[in-house]
Amino acid sequence: MSELRGATDIGDFLVSARSFDEYRAMFALTDADLHGRVLDCPGGGASFTAAARARGTAAFAVDPVYASPPRELVARLDAELARGSAWATANAERYVWDHYGDPAGHARLRAESAAVFARDLAACPGRHVAAALPHLPFTDGAFDLVLSSHLLFTYADRLDAGFHVAALREMARVGAEVRVYPVVDQAGRALPDLLASVLAELGGAGVEAEVQDVPYEFQRGARSMLRLRSAPTRTGVRGAGAPGSGGRMRP
Ligand SMILES: C[S@@+](CC[C@H](N)C(=O)[O-])C[C@H]1O[C@@H](n2cnc3c(N)ncnc32)[C@H](O)[C@@H]1O
């Protein structure tokens, strides 16, 4: 674990398993936000989709790892939880522990969330769609809300500004609104240059974007989300420049 202390790179994309309550706080979700069709992108091993659907939301998740056979993915998730927990424990000073108590409490909540995800994956495989940003297999405007946690900005060390813009435009194509959390990297560093260039590109593409405070902080300083709304065009199609919708799914 010692080699993780002070590290700025966790290694491969971590498949983590946040809970519905964490999503609610990270994205400042209200009951009204959860009335429509919601996409979790990337869903990883999170229990958000299962829990939201139990509350009546038409919730779906997308992630490239859903291409793996479910048993393989669930086994991998166990190892991923251990990797994430080792990282958080080794770098405990970078986190605010109020919500979780301590690293053991954090690990317990993530394991509970992963168990809910595993049951949901077995029961509702069609709700978990294998795909990778910046290309989503959904029709324009298929969702009322797209939630994206801990991929963009988090992995800014390997995903460049061009990828961020393409991924955000794609999510704005399929969703009327997009919320992205956090807007810091894995080590908790602010990314003012990346954020400024992404906001400028999105503005030029007709996507309104603003950074908004949220009632959640685990990584120190990660207290805001990026919120996008596509401006309607004269043709009524949102997301200027978005590709057509041939062959795509409408959930
Ligand atoms: C840290 S997890 C976040 C999962 C979930 N949102 C959560 O908070 O628990 C990051 C996820 O991004 C997924 N991922 C990696 N590359 C991706 C891409 N190009 N498009 C969509 N998801 C990707 C990984 O498979 C992984 O499950």
PDBQT file of the ligand as one rigid body, heavy atoms in Angstrom, charges set to zero:
ROOT
HETATM    1  C1  LIG A 301     -14.340   5.312 -11.112  1.00  0.00    +0.000 C 
HETATM    2  S1  LIG A 301     -15.526   4.370 -12.050  1.00  0.00    +0.000 S 
HETATM    3  C2  LIG A 301     -17.002   5.277 -11.771  1.00  0.00    +0.000 C 
HETATM    4  C3  LIG A 301     -18.217   4.370 -11.729  1.00  0.00    +0.000 C 
HETATM    5  C4  LIG A 301     -19.471   4.991 -11.078  1.00  0.00    +0.000 C 
HETATM    6  N1  LIG A 301     -19.868   6.196 -11.757  1.00  0.00    +0.000 N 
HETATM    7  C5  LIG A 301     -19.229   5.298  -9.628  1.00  0.00    +0.000 C 
HETATM    8  O1  LIG A 301     -19.078   6.478  -9.283  1.00  0.00    +0.000 OA
HETATM    9  O2  LIG A 301     -19.154   4.361  -8.820  1.00  0.00    +0.000 OA
HETATM   10  C6  LIG A 301     -15.023   4.794 -13.697  1.00  0.00    +0.000 C 
HETATM   11  C7  LIG A 301     -15.693   3.938 -14.753  1.00  0.00    +0.000 C 
HETATM   12  O3  LIG A 301     -15.415   4.501 -16.046  1.00  0.00    +0.000 OA
HETATM   13  C8  LIG A 301     -15.483   3.445 -16.966  1.00  0.00    +0.000 C 
HETATM   14  N2  LIG A 301     -14.884   3.878 -18.242  1.00  0.00    +0.000 N 
HETATM   15  C9  LIG A 301     -13.604   3.856 -18.634  1.00  0.00    +0.000 A 
HETATM   16  N3  LIG A 301     -13.483   4.343 -19.884  1.00  0.00    +0.000 NA
HETATM   17  C10 LIG A 301     -14.733   4.698 -20.287  1.00  0.00    +0.000 A 
HETATM   18  C11 LIG A 301     -15.272   5.271 -21.478  1.00  0.00    +0.000 A 
HETATM   19  N4  LIG A 301     -14.499   5.595 -22.531  1.00  0.00    +0.000 N 
HETATM   20  N5  LIG A 301     -16.599   5.488 -21.540  1.00  0.00    +0.000 NA
HETATM   21  C12 LIG A 301     -17.398   5.190 -20.496  1.00  0.00    +0.000 A 
HETATM   22  N6  LIG A 301     -16.940   4.642 -19.356  1.00  0.00    +0.000 NA
HETATM   23  C13 LIG A 301     -15.627   4.398 -19.241  1.00  0.00    +0.000 A 
HETATM   24  C14 LIG A 301     -14.742   2.329 -16.270  1.00  0.00    +0.000 C 
HETATM   25  O4  LIG A 301     -15.041   1.067 -16.838  1.00  0.00    +0.000 OA
HETATM   26  C15 LIG A 301     -15.221   2.487 -14.831  1.00  0.00    +0.000 C 
HETATM   27  O5  LIG A 301     -16.300   1.630 -14.534  1.00  0.00    +0.000 OA
ENDROOT
TORSDOF 0
